[in-house]
Amino acid sequence: MHRNGFLIIALALLLLHPARAGAEGGVYDAKFAGQSEYPTLESGEVVASFFRATNVGSGPGTARS
């Protein structure tokens, strides 16, 4: 096989094969646990919203408000 053909096949395999996320199952991993309702705002209005996450990794989590 020509070198160019090999490179094209190798590139195609890399693009078609999904990579695993680096943090998946790692030290800093979280699971979605809920969120606030979707707000409807008029121009100039301010509203608070949030989401909840559960620490499922092996490292400590930090919360900021």
CORPEGI-V823635 format. One record per backbone hydrogen bond with DSSP energy under -0.5 kcal/mol. CO is the residue of the C=O (numbers start at 1). NH is the residue of the N-H. E is the energy in kcal/mol with one decimal. If there is no record, write none. Layout:
((CO | NH | E) (CO | NH | E))
This chain:
((2 | 6 | -2.0) (3 | 7 | -2.2) (4 | 8 | -2.1) (5 | 9 | -2.1) (6 | 10 | -2.6) (7 | 11 | -2.4) (8 | 12 | -2.2) (9 | 13 | -2.3) (10 | 14 | -2.0) (11 | 15 | -2.1) (12 | 16 | -2.0) (13 | 17 | -1.6) (16 | 18 | -0.7) (21 | 24 | -0.8) (23 | 26 | -2.2) (26 | 58 | -0.7) (27 | 29 | -0.8) (27 | 59 | -2.4) (29 | 56 | -2.0) (29 | 57 | -1.3) (31 | 54 | -2.7) (34 | 52 | -3.4) (37 | 39 | -0.6) (39 | 41 | -0.5) (42 | 45 | -2.2) (50 | 36 | -2.5) (52 | 33 | -2.9) (52 | 34 | -0.8) (54 | 31 | -2.4) (54 | 56 | -0.6))
